[in-house]
Amino acid sequence: MASSASGTGSASNTDEPLDLDSELNPDPKDAPADVLEVPDSSEVDADAGEPVDGAEPGEPVRERLSLADLLEREGEVAADYLEGLLDIVDADGDIDMDVEGDRAVVSIIGDRLRHLVGSDGAVLDALQELTRLAVARETGVRSRLMLDVGGHRARRRADLTVIGTKAAEEAIATGEPVRLAPMSAFERKVVHDAIAAAGLRSESEGVEPQRFVVVLPGGTPALAGGPAGATGAAAPVDHAGAVASDEA
């Protein structure tokens, strides 16, 4: 399932700092108090967006929606939000909506969008969180929507898959754990998947933003802490069975 919409405005200087209008920056405290995690079932409670007697303007209205319908609606809400953002920053891009597994995926496609990605994807990560908040405020359900801009995440995913595969090969060849550089939650998830595909276990160690992946050869038990000096103390560990906690 995929559709697209076009943002308005002409391309801006790619090196200009991002200036977001306050109306497109939902404050976390504005999110509904009853925002929920999406349950692992075929139906979830979500805001239908239809007015009801006694409802305050903007207050989520709940009805039973299938997970597929909810994810499609998340994409639509995110597309509207991002179209407004593109207008504000005077950037030109098409918005593509899709669903991958149990999450909505929205991409801004176009040239000269580097200012919406930022150094190491920092601006993109912030925009993703803002978009998730905007979606949650409309639906009343916590969103796990994934946002990409200019194909940055797609390219990074390909690079990280190679990194994870090579780390697994090194762990097999040496019989020793292999520690990788600190990564974001999205990056760690991709690496975990690549290592699992190679038949090995992996875990995350350390504390954000210095959290990193450790490849475990064979049946090697989890190792506490990380590289000397990485965190200054033994760090908490995510074992292989809890890899999902690294998902962005």
Protein Blocks (a to p, Z undefined) as FASTA:
>chain_A
ZZddddedddddfkbccdddfklmccfklpcfkbccdddbfbdcddehiacehiaehiac
dddddfklmmmmmmmmmmmmmmmmmmmnopacddddddehjaccdddedehilmmnoggh
lmmmmmmmmmmmmmmmmnopacfbdcdeehlmmmmmmmmmmmmmmmmmmmmmnopacddd
dddfklmmmmmmmmmmnopacddedjdfkbccdddehjbccdehjdehklopacddddfk
lmmmmpZZ
